[in-house]
Amino acid sequence: MASSFLENDMMQDRSRNKADDVRRQEAVLSKAVIRAGERLGLPNVVLAKILGLSEASVSRMRNGEFLLSRDSKPFELAQLFVRLFRSLDAITGGDDASSRSWIVSENLALKGRPIELIKTIRGLTATVAYVDSRRAVV
């Protein structure tokens, strides 16, 4: 009998720990996507379009009142966007002005301006793949 109470307590602890881990992941990615957007000079309306959220949700996320849910499409899009930012940041050596310039400039290889392309899932994934490939060049 005592062992079943102990097992039950251990299962509840694991469930709480999993929930805490998920919440932590949601908080970290929400903060990272806001910081990446800030460093790229993107207004809430553009970040909202990239993530598939309302501008109000992005505003609440910026204020710490909203977190991306791990089992949502905006969470997945945020992961891609942060990946794009990190790759671009590595290529430019952390020069935010260069990153901001690149994202708004016409790109012949991508056949468009990255800032416009990343507003769609297809464009975001293509831009991430392109920047990842440029980062790998030695």
QUIJOUR-V135893 format. One line per field, one symbol per residue. psi: psi as a letter, one per 40 degrees, with the letter a starting at -180 (. if undefined). Layout:
BEGIN
psi: ???
END
This chain:
BEGIN
psi: dddddddddddddddddddddddddddddddddddddddefhidddddddefiiddddddddeeehihhdfidddddddddddddddddddefegddddddddeihhddefahddddeeidddddddddddddddeh.
END
